[in-house]
Amino acid sequence: MIDNLLAILLLCFFCFFFWQQRRQSELAKSAIAKKCKQLDLQLLSVAFNGHKLKMPDELAMKVKWRWHTVYQFEFSSLGDDCYHGKLVMIGFRPMHFELQPHKM
C-alpha cells in the first residue's frame, strides 16, 4: 500500500518536473526570438544545453545557490551565415544573453 503511494508521488513529481521544464523551454525560445527580432537577426535553431547549480556572479553578495539553465541557439545576420548564441535562465527569467560577433 505504501509502495503504491510512493510510486504515485514519484510519478507526480516527475510529471511536474517535466511540465516545468517544458514551460521554461517555451519561455526561453520566446525570449530568444524576441532578442533576435530586436537585433534584426534571423533565428535558426534553439537547443537545451543543460542545468547547473551555482551562485550567480552579479549576486555574489547574497549567498543564494540557484539552478541555471543554459540554452544555445543559432542565428543569422545576413541570411547566408550562421552564428552561435547562449541564453542563461534562472527559473523562468532570462538573465544573460551571449552572442558571437556578427556582421551587421
Secondary structure by P-SEA (a helix, b strand, c coil): caaaaaaaaaaaaaaaaaaaaaaaaaaaaaaaaaaaaaacccccccccccccccccccccccbbbbbbbbbbbbbbccccbbbbbbbbbccccccbbbbccccc
